[in-house]
Amino acid sequence: MRINDIILKKRNDGKLSKEEIDFAIANFSNGTIPDYQFAAFLMAIYFQKLDKDETIALTRAMINSGNVIDLSGIKGVKVDKHSTGGVGDKTSLIVGPLVAAAGIKIAKLSGRGLGHTGGTIDKLESISGFSVEMTEQQFFKNVNEIGIAIGGQTAELVPADKKIYALRDVTCTVENISLIAGSIMSKKIASGADKIVLDVKVGDGAFMNTPKDAFELGRVMVEIGEGMGRETIAVITDMNQPLGNAIGNSLEVIESIETLKGKGPKDLHDLCMEVSAHMLLVAGMFKNKTEAVACLEKLIQSGEAFAKFKQFIQAQGGDVKQIEDTTKLPAAKHTMEVLSTQEGYIHNIGARKIGLASVVLGAGRETKESKIDFGAGIYLNKKVGDYIKKGESLAKIYSSQSEKLKGAQEIILSAYTILPTQPKINPLIYGTVSKAGVVTY
């Protein structure tokens, strides 16, 4: 078998066999196939696309490039949740303990942020002492005893994905649904969960810019999950503006705590209810979403969800005093109000620009080596649909380096579209994709 023949076959729109895909992935992973040939292979896939069988075979080959986590040592149904990424998306900090409080086991591996999207681990590490570094034995113990643990993704988990993604990034082959779906699902399946709920973002701050593309990505990821024996559902959600009001690590921890106490922003609360309810449904706890949501609301109102969050943070070394008194979390030295230069209704807040502004302030990474300012970030005082007067505050920005405030302010002002007429507001949740089909809301 030769990679030249495989490239030619796909370039000419042929269907690749499982063996051909296994050969390409395994030999690129071990260095036998050079970058220039695998780049040609990726470009052929980009233009000719992969069908369902090829996409599942690609995902399986990527999984087989490294270790697969065996969660059989954890009692009960293990449900994982994954978001395709966005700005202000702190849902894992809320959904994890909330669903664990309901009795579902959450054994989750998360990543760090890069570029305009934040990372779950960075947010959690803004809590003093919190660590994702633990032995497998400790990880299992935490999940069995308190219902939740969040660890970091290891180099041994789907190493092919890391190598392939780096090449996709520099060869303009990122925006292919099979490659995106294979990348996400290989890590989710290798992480060992029994059931998977996906939060597929659509809009300015997401991979997918249109609902049509987001539903298609959801469909392909559900096909992969179901094809590999994992019940999977995708929830299609809006990312045309940041989720919630807070963007930045400790700021998002504070907003997550407020949400777990029933005091968070409505969009964040509603999305967490939607995703959490589907996690309870796939686990078989309830037969309909209304019952699942009622259970979740009760856990928030009773304080059990917040208590579970504290238990989870303490189990991984975090300072619970900072959870009980959020003024003790890292705070930036300098702040500035971003004042509106116009009057009218807010029609749009460019999520990507807001995310980039948070990176400028120090809340995110420009490179993998960048050091994060945990207190830096943005708090949005106005969202789409709100009316604002000239000179009123659109947002408050935070940074430990005062010279960064002005640049971030300019980006934020350019992110807002303000017009005299009332806007049409996008739905927060567009619908779901599962093996039963597509449901639009």
Secondary structure in CASP SS format (residue, H / E / C, confidence):
PFRMAT SS
TARGET T0000
AUTHOR 0000-0000-0000
METHOD secondary structure of the structure
MODEL  1
M C 1.00
R C 1.00
I H 1.00
N H 1.00
D H 1.00
I H 1.00
I H 1.00
L H 1.00
K H 1.00
K H 1.00
R H 1.00
N C 1.00
D C 1.00
G C 1.00
K C 1.00
L C 1.00
S C 1.00
K H 1.00
E H 1.00
E H 1.00
I H 1.00
D H 1.00
F H 1.00
A H 1.00
I H 1.00
A H 1.00
N H 1.00
F H 1.00
S H 1.00
N C 1.00
G C 1.00
T C 1.00
I C 1.00
P C 1.00
D H 1.00
Y H 1.00
Q H 1.00
F H 1.00
A H 1.00
A H 1.00
F H 1.00
L H 1.00
M H 1.00
A H 1.00
I H 1.00
Y H 1.00
F H 1.00
Q H 1.00
K C 1.00
L C 1.00
D C 1.00
K H 1.00
D H 1.00
E H 1.00
T H 1.00
I H 1.00
A H 1.00
L H 1.00
T H 1.00
R H 1.00
A H 1.00
M H 1.00
I H 1.00
N C 1.00
S C 1.00
G C 1.00
N C 1.00
V C 1.00
I C 1.00
D C 1.00
L C 1.00
S C 1.00
G C 1.00
I C 1.00
K C 1.00
G C 1.00
V C 1.00
K E 1.00
V E 1.00
D E 1.00
K E 1.00
H E 1.00
S E 1.00
T C 1.00
G C 1.00
G C 1.00
V C 1.00
G C 1.00
D C 1.00
K C 1.00
T H 1.00
S H 1.00
L H 1.00
I H 1.00
V H 1.00
G H 1.00
P H 1.00
L H 1.00
V H 1.00
A H 1.00
A H 1.00
A C 1.00
G C 1.00
I C 1.00
K E 1.00
I E 1.00
A E 1.00
K E 1.00
L E 1.00
S E 1.00
G C 1.00
R C 1.00
G C 1.00
L E 1.00
G C 1.00
H C 1.00
T E 1.00
G C 1.00
G C 1.00
T H 1.00
I H 1.00
D H 1.00
K H 1.00
L H 1.00
E C 1.00
S C 1.00
I C 1.00
S C 1.00
G C 1.00
F C 1.00
S C 1.00
V C 1.00
E C 1.00
M C 1.00
T C 1.00
E H 1.00
Q H 1.00
Q H 1.00
F H 1.00
F H 1.00
K H 1.00
N H 1.00
V H 1.00
N H 1.00
E H 1.00
I H 1.00
G C 1.00
I E 1.00
A E 1.00
I E 1.00
G E 1.00
G E 1.00
Q C 1.00
T C 1.00
A C 1.00
E C 1.00
L C 1.00
V C 1.00
P H 1.00
A H 1.00
D H 1.00
K H 1.00
K H 1.00
I H 1.00
Y H 1.00
A H 1.00
L H 1.00
R H 1.00
D H 1.00
V H 1.00
T C 1.00
C C 1.00
T C 1.00
V C 1.00
E C 1.00
N C 1.00
I H 1.00
S H 1.00
L H 1.00
I H 1.00
A H 1.00
G H 1.00
S H 1.00
I H 1.00
M H 1.00
S H 1.00
K H 1.00
K H 1.00
I H 1.00
A H 1.00
S C 1.00
G C 1.00
A C 1.00
D C 1.00
K E 1.00
I E 1.00
V E 1.00
L E 1.00
D E 1.00
V E 1.00
K E 1.00
V E 1.00
G C 1.00
D C 1.00
G C 1.00
A C 1.00
F C 1.00
M E 1.00
N C 1.00
T C 1.00
P H 1.00
K H 1.00
D H 1.00
A H 1.00
F H 1.00
E H 1.00
L H 1.00
G H 1.00
R H 1.00
V H 1.00
M H 1.00
V H 1.00
E H 1.00
I H 1.00
G H 1.00
E H 1.00
G H 1.00
M C 1.00
G C 1.00
R C 1.00
E E 1.00
T E 1.00
I E 1.00
A E 1.00
V E 1.00
I E 1.00
T E 1.00
D E 1.00
M C 1.00
N C 1.00
Q C 1.00
P C 1.00
L C 1.00
G C 1.00
N C 1.00
A E 1.00
I E 1.00
G C 1.00
N H 1.00
S H 1.00
L H 1.00
E H 1.00
V H 1.00
I H 1.00
E H 1.00
S H 1.00
I H 1.00
E H 1.00
T H 1.00
L H 1.00
K C 1.00
G C 1.00
K C 1.00
G C 1.00
P C 1.00
K H 1.00
D H 1.00
L H 1.00
H H 1.00
D H 1.00
L H 1.00
C H 1.00
M H 1.00
E H 1.00
V H 1.00
S H 1.00
A H 1.00
H H 1.00
M H 1.00
L H 1.00
L H 1.00
V H 1.00
A C 1.00
G C 1.00
M C 1.00
F C 1.00
K C 1.00
N C 1.00
K H 1.00
T H 1.00
E H 1.00
A H 1.00
V H 1.00
A H 1.00
C H 1.00
L H 1.00
E H 1.00
K H 1.00
L H 1.00
I H 1.00
Q H 1.00
S C 1.00
G C 1.00
E H 1.00
A H 1.00
F H 1.00
A H 1.00
K H 1.00
F H 1.00
K H 1.00
Q H 1.00
F H 1.00
I H 1.00
Q H 1.00
A H 1.00
Q C 1.00
G C 1.00
G C 1.00
D C 1.00
V H 1.00
K H 1.00
Q H 1.00
I H 1.00
E H 1.00
D C 1.00
T H 1.00
T H 1.00
K H 1.00
L C 1.00
P C 1.00
A C 1.00
A C 1.00
K C 1.00
H E 1.00
T E 1.00
M E 1.00
E E 1.00
V E 1.00
L E 1.00
S C 1.00
T C 1.00
Q C 1.00
E C 1.00
G E 1.00
Y E 1.00
I E 1.00
H E 1.00
N E 1.00
I E 1.00
G C 1.00
A H 1.00
R H 1.00
K H 1.00
I H 1.00
G H 1.00
L H 1.00
A H 1.00
S H 1.00
V H 1.00
V H 1.00
L H 1.00
G C 1.00
A C 1.00
G C 1.00
R C 1.00
E C 1.00
T C 1.00
K C 1.00
E C 1.00
S C 1.00
K C 1.00
I C 1.00
D C 1.00
F C 1.00
G C 1.00
A C 1.00
G E 1.00
I E 1.00
Y E 1.00
L E 1.00
N C 1.00
K C 1.00
K C 1.00
V C 1.00
G C 1.00
D C 1.00
Y E 1.00
I E 1.00
K C 1.00
K C 1.00
G C 1.00
E C 1.00
S E 1.00
L E 1.00
A E 1.00
K E 1.00
I E 1.00
Y E 1.00
S E 1.00
S C 1.00
Q C 1.00
S H 1.00
E H 1.00
K H 1.00
L H 1.00
K H 1.00
G H 1.00
A H 1.00
Q H 1.00
E H 1.00
I H 1.00
I H 1.00
L H 1.00
S H 1.00
A H 1.00
Y E 1.00
T E 1.00
I E 1.00
L E 1.00
P C 1.00
T C 1.00
Q C 1.00
P C 1.00
K C 1.00
I C 1.00
N C 1.00
P C 1.00
L C 1.00
I E 1.00
Y E 1.00
G E 1.00
T E 1.00
V E 1.00
S E 1.00
K C 1.00
A C 1.00
G E 1.00
V E 1.00
V E 1.00
T E 1.00
Y C 1.00
END
